[in-house]
Amino acid sequence: MQIKKVLNEREIEEIEAIIEKNYGCKAGLHDYKVFMTGEEKIWVVSKDIDFRLFDVLKRCYRIGIYFGKLKRNRKIKLSIEGAIIVGRNARRNIVVVSEEEAKKFMQGYNVKAKEMIDAELHNFVLVKCKDDFIGVGILREGYVENLVPKARRLVKLEGEDKEKNEQLK
């Protein structure tokens, strides 16, 4: 990971404004050092980290938490961790799904919304099940398009093997 630049207060304010416009809340990014990589990916890390340390390190593949990716249309595609951080205070663009749909979503499938909270069509939405934010999707007509990366999807859910074995008996 190549750090393109550490964001200053004004740039962090711009990102906060995008989040506030889309989700109706502040993310509290001023409590962290925020930096961006060459692919416009936003990362957050503790303010205690001294970036001069990375001048001497030869191999540093990751530092901090991946927050999301800045898109050209002045929107941010949040990571799962970014969704959790923003979701605590979000008031809009939230889609609530049932437990069954949440399992499907975590496996990488598109899902149907049980409830929508001020959700905008063709926009990024936070996907929520009960009190937990489980990721981000795009609200389409009649469903939520899954944006969970393949590497983060659940392959097997606990109890699936038991159910299949019981069905075979």
Secondary structure, DSSP 4 states (H G I P E B T S, - for coil): --EEEE--HHHHHHHHHHHHHHHSS---GGGEEEEEETTSEEEEEETT--GGGGGT-S-----SEEEEEE-TTS-EEE-HHHHHHHHTT--SSEEE--HHHHHHHHTT--B--SEEESPPTTSEEEEEETTEEEEEEEEETTEEEE---GGGS-SS-TTHHHHHHHHH-
